[in-house]
Amino acid sequence: MMNKKAARLYGRMQHGIAQKQAAVDLLKKKRKLIDDTKRKDVKGQSVNKQKVIRLKDERNKLCQQYGDVGGSAKKKKKSRN
């Protein structure tokens, strides 16, 4: 058994070690996330660039679908003759 003073000191030391380890784990997690986003595919494009291209293609397809329908939402004015 430890006396009160030694037990408190030991507990605070363990708490400090745990905090340092938590900070290290957080930094490793951030580093892994950054490395994952920097990874490139066969074409040499990063993950973010691939996402931008994919979303741009999806928007273009949607615009083409709307364009194929024809007509417009604007009301035409009747001419008074």
C-alpha positions as CSV (number, residue, x, y, z in Angstrom):
1,M,0.0,0.0,0.0
2,M,1.1,3.5,-0.7
3,N,0.5,6.4,1.6
4,K,-1.8,9.2,0.5
5,K,1.0,11.4,-0.8
6,A,2.6,8.7,-2.9
7,A,-0.8,7.5,-4.2
8,R,-1.8,11.0,-5.3
9,L,1.6,11.6,-7.0
10,Y,1.3,8.3,-8.8
11,G,-2.2,9.1,-9.9
12,R,-1.2,12.5,-11.3
13,M,1.7,10.9,-13.1
14,Q,-0.5,8.4,-14.7
15,H,-3.0,11.2,-15.7
16,G,-0.2,13.2,-17.3
17,I,1.0,10.1,-19.3
18,A,-2.5,9.4,-20.5
19,Q,-2.9,13.0,-21.6
20,K,0.3,13.0,-23.6
21,Q,-0.7,9.7,-25.2
22,A,-4.1,11.1,-26.2
23,A,-2.4,14.1,-27.8
24,V,0.0,11.8,-29.7
25,D,-2.9,9.7,-30.9
26,L,-4.8,12.8,-32.1
27,L,-1.8,13.9,-34.1
28,K,-1.3,10.5,-35.6
29,K,-5.0,10.5,-36.6
30,K,-4.7,13.9,-38.2
31,R,-1.5,12.8,-40.1
32,K,-3.2,9.7,-41.4
33,L,-6.2,11.8,-42.6
34,I,-3.9,14.2,-44.4
35,D,-1.9,11.4,-46.0
36,D,-5.2,9.8,-47.2
37,T,-6.3,12.9,-48.9
38,K,-2.9,13.5,-50.6
39,R,-2.9,10.0,-52.0
40,K,-3.2,10.0,-55.8
41,D,-4.8,7.6,-58.2
42,V,-3.3,6.1,-61.4
43,K,-4.0,9.4,-63.3
44,G,-2.2,11.4,-60.7
45,Q,-5.3,13.1,-59.2
46,S,-5.8,13.6,-55.5
47,V,-8.9,12.4,-53.7
48,N,-10.3,16.0,-53.5
49,K,-9.6,16.6,-57.3
50,Q,-11.5,13.3,-58.1
51,K,-14.4,14.5,-56.0
52,V,-14.5,17.9,-57.8
53,I,-14.5,16.2,-61.2
54,R,-17.2,13.7,-60.2
55,L,-19.5,16.4,-58.8
56,K,-18.9,18.6,-61.9
57,D,-19.9,15.7,-64.2
58,E,-23.0,15.0,-62.1
59,R,-24.1,18.7,-62.4
60,N,-23.5,18.7,-66.1
61,K,-25.6,15.6,-66.6
62,L,-28.4,17.1,-64.6
63,C,-28.2,20.4,-66.6
64,Q,-28.4,18.3,-69.9
65,Q,-31.5,16.4,-68.6
66,Y,-33.2,19.7,-67.8
67,G,-32.2,21.1,-71.2
68,D,-33.6,18.1,-73.1
69,V,-37.1,18.6,-71.6
70,G,-37.5,21.9,-73.5
71,G,-39.7,24.8,-72.6
72,S,-39.1,27.2,-69.9
73,A,-40.7,28.3,-66.7
74,K,-41.1,31.8,-67.9
75,K,-44.6,32.9,-68.9
76,K,-44.8,34.4,-72.4
77,K,-46.5,37.7,-72.7
78,K,-49.5,37.8,-75.0
79,S,-49.1,40.4,-77.7
80,R,-52.0,42.8,-78.0
81,N,-52.7,43.7,-81.7
